[in-house]
């Protein structure tokens, strides 16, 4: 399984409780006026990178000790993560 990712932020403290890994997915057709990531709308963006599920899991697992210590975790954001 592959997916387009706009960017990945590690050690984030603003997109949920504790220390988090935030995965910003690429692509959104909603075009909300209040969107704070309009650069993640276009599915054909040159900034986007294709990742496999296994690659994402490996990136996320690097933060596991920090998630446990801070009651943090993973945030999927967009673009639209439910496309």
LOZA-652209 format. One record per residue (C-alpha): residue in one letter; y negated, z, x. Coordinates in Angstrom, 3 decimals, padded with zeros to 6 digits. Example, Ala and Ser with C-alpha at 12.3 -4.5 7.8 and 13.67 -1.06 7.14 Angstrom:
BEGIN
[A, [004.500, 007.800, 012.300]]
[S, [001.060, 007.140, 013.670]]
***
This chain:
BEGIN
[X, [000.000, 000.000, 000.000]]
[X, [-003.425, -000.993, 001.340]]
[X, [-006.939, -000.126, 000.227]]
[X, [-010.509, -000.917, 001.232]]
[X, [-012.406, 002.029, 002.683]]
[X, [-016.173, 002.019, 003.142]]
[X, [-016.203, 005.042, 005.462]]
[X, [-014.507, 008.347, 006.216]]
[X, [-016.467, 011.530, 006.890]]
[X, [-014.647, 014.421, 008.516]]
[X, [-015.892, 018.013, 008.577]]
[X, [-018.108, 017.433, 005.549]]
[X, [-019.494, 020.451, 003.718]]
[X, [-021.485, 018.721, 000.976]]
[X, [-018.878, 016.951, -001.207]]
[X, [-016.943, 019.960, -002.434]]
[X, [-016.036, 023.494, -001.383]]
[X, [-015.107, 024.314, 002.201]]
[X, [-014.646, 021.837, 005.015]]
[X, [-013.551, 018.453, 003.699]]
[X, [-012.544, 014.959, 004.644]]
[X, [-014.435, 012.551, 002.391]]
[X, [-013.007, 009.076, 001.886]]
[X, [-015.554, 006.623, 000.502]]
[X, [-013.699, 003.719, -001.067]]
[X, [-015.162, 000.223, -001.183]]
[X, [-015.868, -001.559, -004.461]]
[X, [-017.431, -000.677, -007.789]]
[X, [-018.349, -002.766, -010.816]]
[X, [-020.208, 000.023, -012.688]]
[X, [-023.527, -000.307, -010.781]]
[X, [-024.864, 003.071, -011.922]]
[X, [-028.639, 003.457, -011.517]]
[X, [-028.198, 006.926, -010.003]]
[X, [-025.519, 005.851, -007.478]]
[X, [-026.087, 007.255, -003.991]]
[X, [-023.674, 004.741, -002.376]]
[X, [-024.752, 001.283, -003.585]]
[X, [-023.693, -000.146, -000.219]]
[X, [-020.096, 000.600, -001.287]]
[X, [-020.247, -001.643, -004.401]]
[X, [-019.378, -005.023, -002.880]]
[X, [-015.653, -005.622, -002.338]]
[X, [-016.486, -008.300, 000.238]]
[X, [-018.538, -006.027, 002.493]]
[X, [-018.096, -006.598, 006.214]]
[X, [-018.388, -002.835, 006.697]]
[X, [-015.202, -002.151, 004.708]]
[X, [-011.945, -001.634, 006.556]]
[X, [-008.459, -001.946, 005.117]]
[X, [-006.265, 001.129, 005.565]]
[X, [-002.678, 001.810, 004.630]]
[X, [-001.782, 004.957, 002.713]]
[X, [000.018, 006.208, 005.827]]
[X, [-003.116, 005.772, 007.956]]
[X, [-005.197, 007.748, 005.450]]
[X, [-002.598, 010.525, 005.347]]
[X, [-002.644, 010.796, 009.151]]
[X, [-006.457, 011.037, 009.192]]
[X, [-006.452, 013.685, 006.456]]
[X, [-003.719, 015.780, 008.099]]
[X, [-005.899, 016.254, 011.189]]
[X, [-008.167, 018.468, 009.072]]
[X, [-005.407, 020.612, 007.548]]
[X, [-006.103, 023.760, 009.653]]
[X, [-009.791, 023.590, 008.708]]
[X, [-008.987, 023.033, 005.033]]
[X, [-006.772, 026.124, 004.988]]
[X, [-009.326, 028.301, 006.781]]
[X, [-012.245, 027.247, 004.570]]
[X, [-010.474, 026.528, 001.259]]
[X, [-011.555, 022.912, 001.710]]
[X, [-009.683, 019.673, 001.200]]
[X, [-010.119, 015.989, 000.485]]
[X, [-012.714, 014.215, -001.653]]
[X, [-012.240, 010.628, -002.822]]
[X, [-015.579, 009.018, -003.559]]
[X, [-016.936, 005.551, -003.918]]
[X, [-017.515, 002.946, -004.594]]
[X, [-015.295, 003.728, -007.563]]
[X, [-012.064, 005.491, -006.544]]
[X, [-010.306, 004.679, -009.826]]
[X, [-010.547, 000.867, -009.636]]
***
